[in-house]
Amino acid sequence: MDDAFAREVTIRSLLKSKGYEFDQDNQWWVREWTTNGGQERVLEVAAKTDDGEWNKLMMTPDGFVFSAETIGEGID
């Protein structure tokens, strides 16, 4: 198995184990956080860029990004 493919499989498995689901429409991994008995929701998104790096975004359900971080070629 090629190293890049093995790394991709490992990252996808890690994301799934942390509760992320793949959003086919947006082509990113997402998990939802809630507070105040479910009244407030935040989406945590892990998105792979065209150059192979990963970005982690925190956003409201309507798409307002309030935090963004480039995390490189791996995700933790």
C-alpha positions in Angstrom: 0.0 0.0 0.0 1.3 3.4 -1.0 2.2 5.7 2.0 -0.1 8.6 0.9 -3.0 6.2 0.6 -2.3 4.6 4.0 -2.1 8.0 5.6 -5.5 9.0 4.0 -7.1 5.8 5.3 -5.7 6.4 8.8 -6.9 10.0 8.8 -10.4 9.0 7.7 -10.5 6.3 10.4 -9.4 8.8 13.0 -12.1 11.3 12.0 -14.8 8.6 12.1 -13.6 7.5 15.6 -13.9 11.1 16.8 -17.5 11.4 15.6 -17.0 13.2 12.3 -19.3 12.3 9.4 -18.4 12.9 5.7 -20.6 15.6 4.2 -20.9 14.6 0.5 -22.4 17.9 -0.6 -19.6 20.1 0.9 -16.8 17.4 0.5 -15.7 17.8 4.1 -15.8 16.0 7.5 -18.1 17.5 10.1 -19.3 17.0 13.7 -21.8 19.0 15.6 -21.4 20.4 19.1 -24.5 21.5 21.1 -24.9 23.5 24.3 -27.8 24.8 26.4 -29.8 21.7 26.0 -29.4 21.7 22.3 -30.4 25.3 21.8 -27.1 26.4 20.4 -25.2 24.5 17.7 -21.7 24.7 16.3 -20.1 22.7 13.5 -16.5 21.6 13.6 -15.3 21.0 10.1 -12.2 19.2 8.9 -11.5 20.0 5.2 -8.7 18.9 3.0 -7.5 21.5 0.6 -6.4 20.9 -3.0 -2.7 21.0 -1.9 -3.3 18.1 0.5 -3.3 20.1 3.7 -6.1 20.0 6.3 -8.0 23.0 7.7 -10.1 22.9 10.8 -13.0 25.3 10.9 -15.6 26.2 13.6 -18.8 27.6 12.2 -22.4 28.2 12.8 -24.9 26.0 11.1 -25.7 28.8 8.6 -22.0 29.0 7.6 -20.5 31.8 9.6 -16.8 30.8 10.3 -15.6 32.1 13.6 -12.4 30.1 13.9 -10.0 28.6 11.3 -6.8 26.8 11.7 -4.4 25.2 9.1 -3.2 21.9 10.6 -1.0 20.6 7.8 -1.0 17.1 6.3 -2.3 15.3 9.3 -5.2 15.7 11.7 -5.4 14.9 15.4 
